Amino acid sequence: MDEKVKFKLYRMSVWCGVLVLIAATLAFSVVGHLTPPPSPTAGADEIAKFLAENRSGILWATVIMGLFVPFFYAFAVITSLQIRRIEGGWGLLSMVQLTTAVVAPTGWVYPLAVLATAAYRPGRDPQLVLLLSDQFWLTYVGIAVIFVFNLASIGVAALVDRRSEPVFPRWFGYLNFVLGLLLLPGVFVYVATDGPFAWNGLFTNIIPSIAFIIWKIAMIYVLLRAVKQEERETLGAPIVPATA
């Protein structure tokens, strides 16, 4: 493959992250009306009414995520390719990042498909609707803990890089550790029905959601920077020290 074409594909892969972020925001917050989420203490009739009123939006939100979430794979791969530069080939960190990143698309689409099942047939038994709604929120919020290992692998890679011109800036390594810790409380959603650790709580939903958006924006920035740096190195052009 022509090197210039390769780096165009690399940059396109980074911008896929922007596409997914926009699609997820529209699907969950605008189309599906799933932000903020209903209370875990809501009864079967209340949840059934919520899903009936938002049936069309939930179904279309699932369609949107089904169409755009696969672009996250390209984003995940380009991230691993940059970590691979640090390791000098495929290694533990690049593989951990890649294998944990592939969970993200499933972690979005599968729970939404469950919620779409609950909303698909109006008039379904409210107790069944409640069961499927619980499965959606517990899975969607609780599975985020897997992503902690993804951020940790990126953070370690940034800090162990001994290149004169690091692939990722060191501040980004520390940022990944901090944001990873903020995602960790999501696992406690399974043992809480109210308060800050419930699926609509401060520590399991609000803070992790903000942390993910911060991480995504920062990741896009450093990846574009890293791809540009690799392109200069590969094409033999002088490397201009990065300011970040």
DACORFEN-V618658 format. One record per helix or strand. SS is the DSSP state (alpha for helix, beta for strand). FROM is the first residue (numbers start at 1). TO is the last residue. If there is no record, write none. Layout:
{{SS;FROM;TO} {SS;FROM;TO}}
This chain:
{{alpha;3;31} {alpha;44;53} {alpha;55;68} {alpha;71;87} {alpha;92;120} {alpha;126;160} {alpha;170;191} {alpha;202;235}}
